[in-house]
């Protein structure tokens, strides 16, 4: 078998098509990106001297999503591994023995996208890429274009492509992914109990408009300023189906700067300690963790970490959100999972569609540790100023890219 782990119905739909443009609109965990990459890998092996370009919004997005999936597909198939001559990690290019290549790229602007031609193009998470960049890339693609996205809201795919000749639309959701576990399916379906519109988007792959976001005051930044002061590390415990989320919060010139450190399931407390050590974090740095896990906090404290519980109390969720709304939040570009959570973190609504004063309790394994830091270290005093005891950081906290995982 070419793919030892098997293929899904989405692979079949994307492979057996004559359309020039194949649009994959899907909910979370539908397997659309993985299926398209399987198709492209098969093309690269079976067809000589083909150029295949996979495009993402930026390199961190590619590394945490499509590129990671491509490496997994390669590792699980002896046929593909034997067909690959080399893989250039720094350039993100697979070179095949038959002369074909698969390259993973991002483009700064339409002018940048004019460079190079290709046989196949895959626009991953297309709602993060402009029409002008897409158009330049598409014009220089000979055979077929693949597109995928979560349908949070209509964008240029809906306005300019759908309904036209030679454009095929495939709508998918988690039910099309035979490799997804039951617990994750339940988690996705349970969205219906909290927000029907959100459920339509992420559980059924239907086009929606996500409104009522809790935090809109965040912006992308390329890096953490070298003279920013560390407020604290935020830590939220998870294990089997929920990720352990950890981030660093800095402050400079009255603004907050946030950097995702790791986001992973299956971590024990010793694993967490190893992760903290591996990113170069000093044991003197203050860690604010979920107070619902006192045994985990105590175990990490006995391992030498300066960790304290979050000061939860009545209405602490809304208090911490109110604190965070008073700042401009600068989110590092490499904080992929935090950015995804912020784009989904909504207020609950009742059956009549009225907004309730309570956020939906999901997609918050990095937002929660951000709140913990706000509760403990950023409380607004009576004079309107924030009083904190902040250790000074002389150099970058992050020695290498943080651990990023696709949602």
Buried (B, 14 or more C-beta within 10 A) or exposed (E): EBBEEEBBBBBEBBBEBEBBBBBBBBBBBBBBBBBBBBBBBBBBBEBEEBBBBBBBBBBBBBBBBBBBBBBEBBEEBEEBEEBBEEBEEEEBBBBBEBEBBBBBBBBEEBEEBBEEEBBBBBBBBBBBBBBBBBBBBBEBBEEBBBBBBBBBEEBBBBEEBBEEEEBBBBBBBBBBBEEBEEEBBEBBBEBEEBBBBBBBBBBBBBBBEBEBBBBEEBEEBEBBBEEBBBBBBBBBBBEEEBBBBBBBBBBBEEBBBBBBBBBBEEBEBEEBBEBBBEBEBEEEBBBBBBBEBEEBBEBBBEBEBBBBBBBBEEEBBBBBBEBBEBBEBBBBBBBBBBBBBBBBBBBBBEEEEEEEEEBBEBBBBBBBBBBBBBBBBBBBEEEEEBEBEBEEBEEEBBEEEBBBBBB
